[in-house]
Amino acid sequence: MADERHHCCPPRVGLRKRVFAKLYNKAMAKYEPYIADRKQVLFANLPDRVVEIGPGTGANLAYLPSGCRFIGIEPNPFMHDLLKQRGSELGVDMEFRLAKAEKLEFDDDSIEAVIGTLVLCSVAEPAQLLAEIRRILKPGGKFFFIEHVAAPGKSWLRFLQRVLRPIWKFVGDGCHPDRDTAQTIEAAGFTSVEIEEFTVPRGVLPRFVSPQISGVATR
Ligand SMILES: C[S@@+](CC[C@H](N)C(=O)[O-])C[C@H]1O[C@@H](n2cnc3c(N)ncnc32)[C@H](O)[C@@H]1O
């Protein structure tokens, strides 16, 4: 593990990733209870093998069906200890890979379900990642997601998101507050996409990440 951390990124970027991993659970302490009911419904029928992109500290492990084989693709090595710890507390049969999800080491048409929450805001190439998810899913396989997204076009909130983008990217490990992720998912070539928009209430997360979507994209 020490080696992975040393080689993952230049020292200053590594420091930012380490700080982000350390503070992440505290920052999400109100969000996870808030989003729990939505996750229960969204993840209700997961199969017995699930791939998660960017699992972070393992916020979604509690929603896996018992006996599920879990494969997490997590490029921040400083998240891995917490992920491992949560997985072993929950008795999850897990494997995780230190990799970016824009290139997924799975065969075509091989996976029934991919999940990802609050990840497409952070990846460098969201369209490429969605193409990879589509490639590895079996026909009829599903991608389940929750994402924070851009506020409507000319709103003050969209303006605020744009103004805050550089600083938020810096402190939030590459997170963009103003991505039109619904549009990117809809353009990714899935057979069907169901999306629900919702707004996280005040006090749970900063206002500029309150417009969110959840849904399912089917290959
Ligand atoms: C805001 S955190 C969300 C963590 C977790 N999914 C959750 O809901 O709490 C974003 C996560 O995406 C990961 N990430 C960033 N770029 C990625 C990429 N290219 N491929 C896979 N994961 C990535 C980060 O390391 C981080 O763990």
PDBQT file of the ligand as one rigid body, heavy atoms in Angstrom, charges set to zero:
ROOT
HETATM    1  C1  LIG A 301     -17.062  12.743  -4.122  1.00  0.00    +0.000 C 
HETATM    2  S1  LIG A 301     -16.267  11.209  -3.995  1.00  0.00    +0.000 S 
HETATM    3  C2  LIG A 301     -17.642  10.069  -3.909  1.00  0.00    +0.000 C 
HETATM    4  C3  LIG A 301     -17.326   8.814  -3.164  1.00  0.00    +0.000 C 
HETATM    5  C4  LIG A 301     -18.483   7.825  -3.018  1.00  0.00    +0.000 C 
HETATM    6  N1  LIG A 301     -18.934   7.357  -4.301  1.00  0.00    +0.000 N 
HETATM    7  C5  LIG A 301     -19.616   8.417  -2.247  1.00  0.00    +0.000 C 
HETATM    8  O1  LIG A 301     -20.740   8.527  -2.770  1.00  0.00    +0.000 OA
HETATM    9  O2  LIG A 301     -19.394   8.770  -1.071  1.00  0.00    +0.000 OA
HETATM   10  C6  LIG A 301     -15.663  10.960  -5.646  1.00  0.00    +0.000 C 
HETATM   11  C7  LIG A 301     -14.904   9.672  -5.765  1.00  0.00    +0.000 C 
HETATM   12  O3  LIG A 301     -14.616   9.440  -7.145  1.00  0.00    +0.000 OA
HETATM   13  C8  LIG A 301     -13.294   8.971  -7.233  1.00  0.00    +0.000 C 
HETATM   14  N2  LIG A 301     -12.793   9.226  -8.590  1.00  0.00    +0.000 N 
HETATM   15  C9  LIG A 301     -12.268  10.365  -9.088  1.00  0.00    +0.000 A 
HETATM   16  N3  LIG A 301     -11.878  10.191 -10.370  1.00  0.00    +0.000 NA
HETATM   17  C10 LIG A 301     -12.174   8.912 -10.679  1.00  0.00    +0.000 A 
HETATM   18  C11 LIG A 301     -11.989   8.114 -11.845  1.00  0.00    +0.000 A 
HETATM   19  N4  LIG A 301     -11.433   8.618 -12.942  1.00  0.00    +0.000 N 
HETATM   20  N5  LIG A 301     -12.392   6.833 -11.802  1.00  0.00    +0.000 NA
HETATM   21  C12 LIG A 301     -12.970   6.306 -10.686  1.00  0.00    +0.000 A 
HETATM   22  N6  LIG A 301     -13.148   7.008  -9.551  1.00  0.00    +0.000 NA
HETATM   23  C13 LIG A 301     -12.755   8.292  -9.556  1.00  0.00    +0.000 A 
HETATM   24  C14 LIG A 301     -12.561   9.748  -6.150  1.00  0.00    +0.000 C 
HETATM   25  O4  LIG A 301     -11.321   9.177  -5.818  1.00  0.00    +0.000 OA
HETATM   26  C15 LIG A 301     -13.577   9.692  -5.029  1.00  0.00    +0.000 C 
HETATM   27  O5  LIG A 301     -13.438   8.537  -4.266  1.00  0.00    +0.000 OA
ENDROOT
TORSDOF 0
